[in-house]
Amino acid sequence: MSFRIGNGFDLHRLQEGLPLILGGVNIPHAKGSVAHSDGDVVTHAIIDALLGAASLGDIGCLFPPSDESIKGIDSMEMLSQVVAMLAENGYSICNVDATIVCEAPKLSPHYQSMKERLSAILKVSANDVSIKAKTAERLGDIGNGLAIAAYAVSLIERKP
C-alpha cells in the first residue's frame, strides 16, 4: 500500500446575517462566511488536504470563484465530487483531522454532528474524522470576530 498525506487551509471573512456552515452543519450564529460557495471553511480545508495528498490540484482549480454556475454551491457536493475523484484515481481515505480557528461561537457542541456529516460523504467512520476548535486569543481579524479559518490534514492510501 502507498500512503500519502495532504494539508489544507481556508479562511473567510464573516458578515452579519449570513449562515455559518461548518463541516456541513448550519451553526447558529449572528455572522456567517462571505464566499462564492456556502463558505464552509472546514470542508474547504479538508477538500484541499485530500486534493493535495493525491496531487490532484486544489479547490480553486476545481471550483473557481469565477464560475457563476456554481455560485452558492453546497460544500458537501464539492466534497462528494472530490471523494469520487480520489476513488477514480485509486485512493481511499484513511482519516482527516481539522482545526477551526474562531472566537465565537462555541463549537464543541457541534463536533459530533460535523463528524457524522463529513464521515458520510468521506465514506469513513465518524471515528476517522477529527474536529476541534481554537481561538485566536483576540488577535488579528479572526480574534476580532471578522474572519474564520480552518486547517486540515488527511491521510489517504492507494492499494496496488
C-alpha positions in Angstrom: 0.0 0.0 0.0 1.0 3.6 -0.6 0.1 6.2 1.9 0.0 9.9 1.2 -0.5 12.9 3.4 -2.1 16.3 2.5 -2.8 19.5 4.2 -5.3 22.2 3.6 -6.3 25.7 4.8 -9.2 28.0 4.2 -10.2 31.5 5.5 -13.3 33.6 5.0 -14.5 37.0 6.2 -17.5 36.9 8.5 -20.6 39.1 7.9 -23.8 39.7 9.9 -26.9 37.9 8.6 -25.2 35.2 6.6 -25.4 31.5 7.5 -22.4 29.9 9.3 -21.9 26.4 7.9 -19.1 24.3 9.2 -18.5 20.7 8.4 -21.8 20.6 6.6 -23.7 21.7 9.7 -25.6 25.0 10.0 -24.3 26.6 13.2 -26.5 29.2 15.0 -24.5 32.5 15.0 -25.1 36.1 14.1 -22.4 36.0 11.4 -21.6 33.7 8.5 -18.9 33.3 5.9 -18.7 35.6 2.9 -17.9 33.3 -0.1 -18.7 32.2 -3.6 -19.9 28.9 -2.3 -21.6 28.3 1.1 -18.3 29.3 2.8 -17.8 26.1 4.8 -14.1 26.7 5.8 -13.9 23.2 7.4 -15.0 21.3 4.3 -12.9 23.5 2.1 -9.7 22.8 4.1 -10.5 19.1 4.0 -11.0 19.3 0.3 -7.6 20.9 -0.2 -6.0 18.4 2.1 -7.4 15.5 0.1 -6.6 17.0 -3.3 -3.1 17.8 -2.1 -2.5 14.3 -0.8 -3.5 12.9 -4.2 -1.7 15.6 -6.2 -5.0 16.5 -8.0 -4.8 20.3 -7.8 -6.7 22.5 -5.4 -10.2 23.7 -4.6 -9.8 26.9 -6.6 -8.9 25.0 -9.8 -11.8 22.6 -9.5 -14.4 25.1 -8.2 -13.2 28.5 -9.4 -14.9 31.6 -7.8 -15.2 33.0 -11.3 -17.6 30.2 -12.3 -21.1 31.7 -11.8 -22.7 28.3 -12.5 -21.6 27.1 -9.0 -22.4 30.3 -7.1 -23.7 29.2 -3.7 -22.7 25.6 -4.2 -23.1 23.3 -1.2 -19.6 22.3 0.0 -20.9 18.8 0.7 -21.4 18.5 -3.0 -17.9 19.7 -3.7 -16.5 17.2 -1.2 -18.6 14.4 -2.8 -17.1 15.2 -6.2 -13.5 15.2 -4.7 -14.1 11.8 -2.9 -15.2 10.4 -6.3 -12.1 11.8 -8.0 -9.9 10.1 -5.4 -11.7 6.8 -5.9 -11.3 7.1 -9.7 -7.6 7.6 -9.1 -7.4 4.5 -6.9 -7.3 6.3 -3.5 -9.3 5.6 -0.4 -9.4 8.0 2.6 -7.9 6.8 5.9 -8.7 9.8 8.1 -9.0 13.6 8.3 -8.2 16.0 11.1 -9.5 19.6 11.1 -9.0 22.5 13.3 -11.3 25.5 13.2 -10.0 28.9 14.4 -12.6 31.5 15.5 -13.5 33.5 18.6 -17.2 32.6 18.5 -19.5 30.7 18.6 -18.5 27.8 20.9 -18.2 24.9 18.6 -17.7 21.8 20.8 -21.5 21.1 21.0 -21.4 20.7 17.2 -18.3 18.4 16.8 -20.3 15.2 16.6 -22.8 16.5 14.1 -19.9 17.7 11.9 -18.1 14.4 12.2 -21.2 12.4 11.2 -22.0 14.7 8.3 -18.4 14.6 7.0 -17.8 10.9 7.5 -20.9 10.0 5.5 -19.5 11.9 2.5 -15.9 10.7 3.1 -17.1 7.1 3.4 -15.2 6.6 6.6 -16.2 6.0 10.2 -17.0 9.1 12.3 -14.0 8.0 14.4 -11.8 8.7 11.4 -12.8 12.4 11.4 -11.4 14.7 14.0 -12.9 18.2 14.5 -11.6 20.7 17.1 -11.6 24.4 17.5 -9.2 27.0 18.9 -9.4 30.8 19.4 -7.0 33.4 18.1 -6.7 34.8 21.6 -8.4 38.0 20.4 -5.6 38.7 18.0 -6.0 39.9 14.3 -9.1 39.6 12.2 -10.0 36.2 13.5 -9.5 37.3 17.1 -11.7 40.3 16.5 -14.6 38.2 15.0 -14.1 39.4 11.5 -12.9 36.1 10.0 -12.9 32.4 10.5 -10.3 29.8 9.3 -9.7 26.1 9.3 -6.7 23.8 8.8 -6.9 20.2 7.8 -4.7 17.2 7.3 -5.6 14.0 5.5 -4.2 10.5 5.1 -5.1 8.6 2.0 -3.9 5.2 0.6 -3.7 3.6 -2.7 -3.9 -0.1 -2.9 -1.7 -1.8 -5.5 
